[in-house]
Amino acid sequence: MLRGLTAKQFMEWEAFAMIEPFSELRDDYRFAALVQVLANANRGPKQPPYTLKECLLQFGEKDDEEKTPQQSRQTQMSVIQAIAMAYGAVKKEK
């Protein structure tokens, strides 16, 4: 489609998109507004209202403070052994 567009047509589409956005981000905001209405209609009377930003899907990297801490090798081995034992594996003696 882009190969068939002239520069003028492309600029017209770009201007139209600035006036009437039709991207995925626009859809995300539209659905976030619906979620916000539903959440605020069903929140407790003493609970503060939800903001649009709280209802918007978040993509990409989390903030440093929200990152999941890494498990130690010992913790990983304990989890693997627990799963293996749950499925009937016999623990080898050293």
C-alpha positions in Angstrom: 0.0 0.0 0.0 2.8 2.4 0.9 4.3 2.0 -2.6 1.1 3.2 -4.2 0.8 6.3 -2.0 2.1 9.6 -3.2 3.9 11.9 -0.8 0.9 14.2 -0.7 -1.5 11.3 0.1 0.9 10.1 2.9 0.9 13.6 4.4 -2.9 13.7 4.2 -3.2 10.4 6.0 -0.7 11.6 8.6 -2.7 14.8 9.2 -5.9 12.7 9.5 -4.3 10.4 12.0 -3.4 13.5 14.1 -7.0 14.6 14.2 -8.6 11.1 14.4 -6.1 8.6 15.8 -6.7 5.1 14.6 -3.8 3.3 16.2 -3.7 0.5 18.8 -2.9 3.1 21.4 -6.2 4.8 20.7 -8.0 1.4 21.2 -6.1 0.9 24.5 -7.3 4.2 25.8 -10.8 3.5 24.7 -11.0 0.2 26.6 -9.2 1.7 29.6 -12.0 4.3 29.8 -14.6 1.5 29.8 -12.6 -0.4 32.5 -12.4 2.8 34.5 -16.1 3.3 34.4 -16.8 -0.2 35.5 -14.2 -0.2 38.3 -15.4 3.1 39.7 -19.0 2.0 39.6 -18.1 -1.1 41.6 -15.6 0.4 44.1 -16.1 0.8 47.8 -17.6 4.1 49.0 -14.4 5.0 50.9 -12.1 3.9 48.2 -10.6 6.7 45.9 -11.6 6.6 42.3 -9.5 4.8 39.8 -7.6 6.9 37.3 -7.4 6.3 33.5 -3.6 5.5 33.9 -4.4 2.8 36.4 -6.7 1.1 34.0 -4.4 1.4 30.9 -2.5 -1.8 30.0 1.2 -1.4 30.7 3.8 -2.8 28.2 7.5 -2.8 28.2 10.0 -2.8 31.1 8.9 -2.4 34.6 10.4 0.1 36.9 13.5 -1.1 38.8 11.6 -1.3 42.1 9.0 -3.5 40.5 11.3 -6.1 38.9 11.0 -9.6 40.2 14.0 -10.6 42.2 16.2 -13.4 40.8 16.1 -16.8 42.5 19.3 -18.3 43.8 20.6 -21.5 42.4 19.7 -23.3 45.6 16.1 -22.1 45.5 15.8 -23.2 41.9 17.2 -26.6 42.7 14.8 -26.9 45.6 11.8 -26.1 43.3 13.0 -28.6 40.7 13.4 -31.3 43.4 9.9 -30.6 44.8 8.4 -30.9 41.3 10.3 -34.1 40.6 9.2 -35.7 43.9 5.6 -34.6 43.3 5.7 -36.6 40.0 7.2 -39.7 41.8 10.9 -39.3 41.0 13.2 -40.9 43.5 15.9 -38.7 45.0 19.4 -40.0 44.3 21.7 -40.6 47.2 25.1 -38.9 47.1 
